Amino acid sequence: MKKQVGAEKKRVKRSSGSASTAARDSGSDAPPRKQAVKKDLFQLFAEKVRDHKGLESRWAVMEQARVEYFRGKDFVSFIKNHPECKEILEEDKDLDTEDIANVLLGKNLLVRCDRVTKTLRPGKKKLSTWPAHLEIFRDGQAFSETDAFFAWTFEKRHPLWQTLLSFFWPVLTLAICLFPVYPHRCKLIVLYSCAGILLMILSLLFVRALAFGAMWILFGKRVWFFPNILAEEATLKELFRFWPKKDEEEPPKWTSRLFYTVVAVVVVMLLRRHAPDEAARARYQRRMSNIIDDVLEWSPKLALSGLMENQPPVNITEAANNSSDAAASPDQTEEVDQDETQGDEEAEDWNNNSDIKT
């Protein structure tokens, strides 16, 4: 019995000692230097989807802020056509499209929106496909495919070319300010390049408006060639799209077409009647060409030479005499003044005497 009790005591001491040693070792262990922070897979998925060109999106104003948004049905079709984007989710790649969208909504990567204007405007058959003004959907943040809009809430990463462009803008501004000191040939290249681009833009807008007016008056069709040429949110591919979409609005009334036809004829007649003649046009062209020539031919050397020509000529002898007179002492100046005064008085007396004798 005594041996069993002694063995139990040794076992208890040994166990207590091992526990204390384990606690001491655990307390003495240093924490890891750096723990790798794993980025959220759904955040990476959202960034990849947003940067992908396959998901059609637009920009709108929501609560005094510009947001990029897409439609629910476009998101469903995008996931169906690009299943490789789900590979970034790893274990959650087998989730349905609706479940993925609900997770993004739960993580505040998306927010469901609704159109502000829900009534049809006069002459419209249906609501706008891409509204320009949105508001937060008040009836719950859940994914829906039918007539639902979703806006990204995180800031989009800027590509490298935008970063380089931000450094290029100050250089361009400085180059514009230094335009007067450019060589003459560089001035001509810059001037005619800018004038050519401006003329091309104005000509395109004029032809576009002329074609729209002719089609609207003659056939009652609304046809805007280059429909996105003035759109602020259009991509580069959409900006130069030539053929417009099909006109889905009601045709205009014949009275409106007749009224604008009369207005167009009257405007053309007034412009033709009050157009300047050839002599006035030549004078205006000559005046403008002189102004442009003055700008192109200006240089710092010519400016300095012009300033020197405007200065009056200076006589070196007179300047030296003036400097020597200014350097004279006050006593000498007073003596000279007294001598001049006495000379004037003697001349006056001689004149008086000559008058008396006569």
Secondary structure as UniProt FT lines:
FT   HELIX           2..28
FT   HELIX           41..51
FT   TURN            53..54
FT   STRAND          58..62
FT   STRAND          66..71
FT   HELIX           72..81
FT   HELIX           83..92
FT   TURN            93..94
FT   HELIX           97..106
FT   TURN            107..108
FT   STRAND          110..115
FT   TURN            122..123
FT   STRAND          133..136
FT   STRAND          149..152
FT   HELIX           160..177
FT   HELIX           179..181
FT   HELIX           184..219
FT   TURN            227..230
FT   HELIX           236..239
FT   HELIX           254..273
FT   HELIX           278..296
FT   HELIX           300..310
FT   HELIX           316..327
FT   HELIX           330..357
//
